[in-house]
Amino acid sequence: MRIFVTGATGFLGSAIVQRLLAAGHQVLGLTRSQRGAEALSAWGAKAHYGDLDDLASLQHGADLADAVIHTAFNHDFSNFVANCEADGKVITAMGDALVGSVRPMVITSFVAMGATEPGQPATEAGCNLQTPNPRKATEIAGASLLERGVNASFVRLPQVHDTFRQGLITPLIELARDKGVAAYVDEGKNRWSAVHLSDAARLYVQAVERGVAGERYNAVAEEGIATKTIAETIGQGLGVPVRSIAADKANDHFGWLGNFAAHDMSASSAITQQKTGWRPSGPGLIEDLQKMKYR
């Protein structure tokens, strides 16, 4: 297949692109820059110039392809609500090009969208579109495409990691470096799920090749690691003390990360593994945090 990939030169997107190429697919990768185009060419992919604000370029890229994998997202959390709303528009624009066909579209979502009970791991079966979480715009847009007959499915992500980046944990490390303390909220019992970059990329390839319309796949290897354990590992790596922050002081200490620091983001991939045969095999989150270079 010829697959249009947004976020093609990003942390996750680049891993997906290279795995798609290894599987014999052709890749048309979205890029804003000549540097990105050169990287795509070096891997054996073709560049499609455009960005998330240019809906016409996104629609054209989808029109040229046999399938779409959408991983791009604006991670400026100071404008999180607006960026989530923009993601819904991006999904709709690309989906417009797929209406009336069976061409698959794999949409990136977040495991928290499957949370239905406080303190319980999110599952693929859960889909709370009434949640106050603004990331729901992604799944609302995808659900609308399904109603129009688009062959859309979702990959929901936890913290995606290797020894260089670890999702929301990367800015946590920078915060700990700046403040001289690695922190968690209250007792640090809330848990974050995780998956190694290679395992996440492999699930995307399975989803675009053999995914079922309407399915939600949780790219989860570890159901949940306590945030206290994460903070202790960061503290050891940076050589800084580890401290508990009271919940009512979390936003003061963590800034925009305060919205996530006390939140339980545990999740299960039992349904995904049963339906797809996907089995995560990469290193665990703590192992990668212990191996990374902090200085």
N, C-alpha and C positions, 0 to 999 in steps of 0.2 A: 504493500500500500504506500501511497504518498501521503504523509501525515504532516499536517500543519501544527506546529508546536509553539505556543506562546511562552514567554519566559525561557526561551531556548538556550540562552547563554547564562542563565542564572544558576544558583547552587543546585537546585533539584532538576530544573529543566535540562541543564547540560548533561547530567547523568542519564536522564531519560533519552535524550537525543542519541547519545553514544550507544545505549543499549538497543534502541530501535534500529540503528544502522547495523549493529552486530547481528541483529535478527534478520537482516536482508531488506528492511524497509527503506524507502526514500524519505528524507525529512526536509520540509520547508520550515525554516526557523525564523520566527519574528525577531527583528533586531532594530534598534534605533541608530546604530553607529557603524562606521566602517570597521572599527575594531571588532565589533560583534560579528560582522559579516566575514571577516578574515578568520575568526575562530571557527565559525560554522564551516567554512570552506576547508579548513585544515582537517576537520573531522570527517569530511565527506558529505556534508549537508549543503543545502542551498539557502541563501538568505532571502527573506521577504522584509523589505523596509516598512516600518510603521511603528506605532506605539499605542498604548491603551487609550489615549485621547482621540485617536484617529479611527473612529468606528468603521469608516469606509474601507480603510486598509485592512482591518481585521476581517471584515466580511469578504473582501476580495481574496484574502489568504485562505479562508475556509472554502470559498468557491473553487479554488484551484486544487483542493485536496480530496483524498478518499476518506479521510478521518481527521479529527481535531483532538488535540490534547491541550487543555488550557491550564497552565500553571502560574501564569503571570499575576501578580497582585502588588499594588502599591503599599509597601509596608511602613509608610509614614503614619505612625499611630497617633500623632497629634491631630490627624484628620481621618481617624479610623471610620467614623460613620459615613463620611462622604466617599471614602475609598471603597467601602462595602457597597454603597449604592452604585458607584461607578462600575464595580465588578458585575453587578446584575445587568447593566446596560451592555457591557462587553459580551457577556454570555448570550444575551438576546440577539445582538447584532450578528454574531457568528452563527447562532442557531438559525437565523433567518435564511442563511445560505444553504442550510441542510434540510429545510422543510421539503417534504415530498420525496425524500430519498431514504435509504437505509444506512447511509454513512454514519459511523459512530462518532460521538463526541464525549470525551471524558472530561468532567468538570472537577476542579479541585475545591474541596470544602474542608471543614474543620471538625475533628471528632466531637467537640462539645455540642455540635448540632444534634447528636444522637443521645444526649443526656435527658433522661425523663424523671429520675428520682435523685434527690440530693445525696451525695456520698456513694452512689452506685455507679459502676463503670458505664460509660456511654456505649450503646450498641448500634449496629447497622439498622436494626428494626425501629429505632427511635428517630423521629423527625418532628421536632417541636417548632413549627413555623410561627408560633405565637410568642416565642422567647424574646426577651428584650435585647438579646445579643444581635447587634447590627449585621453580623456575618450571615444572618438568615437570608439576606438579599440574594446571596449566591444560590441557595437552594430553592428559593421562591422562583427565581428566573429559570432554573433548571426544570422545576416542576411545570412551569408554564410551557416550556418547550416540549415536554413529554405529552402534554395535553394536545399539542399541535402535531404530534406524531413523530417528533425528532427522536432518534435513537441515542438518547442521552443517559449516561450513568455518572456516578460520583465516586471519587476517591477522597476519603476523609483522612486528614493528616493529624498526627500528634506532633511531638518535637522530633524533627528529622535531624539526624546527627552524623558526623564523622569526627575526625580529630581537629577539624578546622572550624566548623560551625555546628551549632546545636539549637536552631530555632530561637525561641525566646530566652534560652539560657545564655546565648551569646551576649545580648545586652545586659543580662544579669551579671555576667563576668565583668563587663566594662564598668558597670555600676559599682561592683565590689572593689575593682581596682581604683576607681576615682574616690570612693568614700573610705577605703582602707578597712572595710569590714564586709564579710559575706553574710547575708541576712536571709531569714525566713520569717514567716508570720506565725505568731503565737507558738504552738507546739510543733509546727511544721509537719503535721500529719497529712495535710492534703497532698494528693499524688498527681504526678504528671506522667502520661503515657509517652512512649518513645518508639522510634524505629530507625534503623541504620539507613543511610542514604541509598545504598545498593539495593536493599530490600524494597524500599519505597519505589525506586525506579522500576524494579522488576514487576511490581504489582501493576503499575501504569501500563506496561507493555501487555500484560495479560488482559487488563481491562479493555484496551483498545482492540486487541485481537479477538477476544472471546467473551467480552462483557455482555451483560443482558440489560436491555433498556429498563431504566427505572431502578436498577440495583445501586445500593450504596455499599462501598467496600472500605473497611477500616484498615488502613495501613499501619497496624499496631503490632509491634513485636513484644514490648513490655507493657503490661497492663497499667502499671503505675509505680513510680519511684517517689518516695516521700521527699517533699521539698527541703526538709531538714538534711536529708542525706545528700541532696544535690548541693546545698549550701556548704556542707562540711567538705565535700570534695573540691568545690571551688576555693574554699578557704585554704585547704591544704596546698592546692596548686599555686595559689597566689602568695601564700605565706602570710595571710591576714587572719585576724580573729573571726570567729563565727558568733552571730548574735541573733537572738529572737527579737522581733519587732512586734509590738502590740498592734492588733488589727486596726484600732482607731488611729494609729500613727503610720499605717502602711503607705498611704498615698504621699505623706510627707517624705518618707524615706525612698520609696521606689518610683515616685513620679508616675508616668503613664503605665509603668509595669505594675503599679499597685492594683490595677483592675484585674490582673492575672495572678499575682503572687499568692493570694489567699484562696484562689479558686481551685477546686478539685477538677482535674482534667484527665482522670483515669478513663480508660476505654478498653473494650474487648474486641478482638478480631476473630472470635470463634466462628461466627457465621461466614465471614469472608473466607476463612481457611477451609471450612466445610464445603462451600460452594465452588471454590476455585482451585483448591489444592495448593494454593500459595503457602509456603512455609518460610518465615523469616529465619535467616541463618547468620546475619552479620553480628559484629560486636555489640555489646550492650552500651547503654548511655554512660554509665559510670566508668566502664572500661575506657571509652573514648575520652572522657573528661580527664581520666588519670594519665592518659598517654599524650594529651595535647601539650603544646609549648605555650606557657603562660607569659613568657618574657621574650 
